[in-house]
Each structure stands twice: as structure tokens, then as C-alpha cells.
Amino acid sequence: MNAQEIATKAHEGQFRRDGVTPYIKHPEEVASFFHEGTSLWQIAWLHDVLEDTSWTEDDLREAGIEYFVIEAVKLLTHRKDVSYEGYVELLMEDLSLSKAADYAKQVKLIDIAVSLGDSPTPKQVKKYAEALKVLCS
């Protein structure tokens, strides 16, 4: 299974905020900014799988996703016990540690840009603006 197939299966039955648009349109749009088949493309497709579905790291590994991609997806996974601000700060702290962290940041920036283009609430705009200040500093 490739990243696109996994994301499509994992997000099946989920919808965007409007309750009509299939959720998979979001990772599809994020992935469209990267060359098909590359690590960045795979990370983009999978960036919400661990956070928003029942899929686990082990499931991704068993599906044939390489370690490097899984590490980046883990970095992009906002844990429930961490505030959004804390999550973004943790992502920045990890940037000096690995190429996976650098790739995660690139995908996160596109993720935010796509989300800003999807009729965000004022609260979400503020959240994304604060994240961009941290990620672009």
C-alpha cells in the first residue's frame, strides 16, 4: 500500500468542517504541493493519519511505509495531552535533530496554508498565525 492508499482508507467516512467535503481532500491538497512518490509527498498524505484515525505506527510499518516517513508523521502528530502551542514548539525543538524533522516542518507549513484557505474560524486563523510565527522564526 502506498501513502495515498493508506490515507484514503484511514480517513474513510471522515468529513471536513462543512460536514460535506470528504476529509481526504485535505491531505490530497497538502500532498499536491510535493512531487508524487517522494518522502515529502508520502508525509503529506499521512500527516493526519496517526492523529485522526485508528491507524498506528505499527500499522504504517506493516503497510510498508519507511521508518523515515513514519518518524516525520510522528512529529506532525499533535498529541491530545499537549497544547497546540506546545506541539508547534516541540516540532521546532526537533528540527535540529533530523532530516525527518525538517521534512515535517515543510509539510506543516503547507498544511497550515491549505487550512487557511479552507474557511477557517477566527480562532483557527489566530492559532495558525501564532504557529507560523514560531515555525518561520
Buried (B, 14 or more C-beta within 10 A) or exposed (E): EBBBEBBBBBBEEEEBEEEEEBBBBBBBBBBEBBEEEEBBBBBBBBBBBBBBBEBEBEBBEEBEBEEBBBBBBBBBBBEEEEEEEEBBBEBBEBBEEBEBBBBBBBBBBBBBBBBBEBEBEEEBEEBBEEBBEEBEE
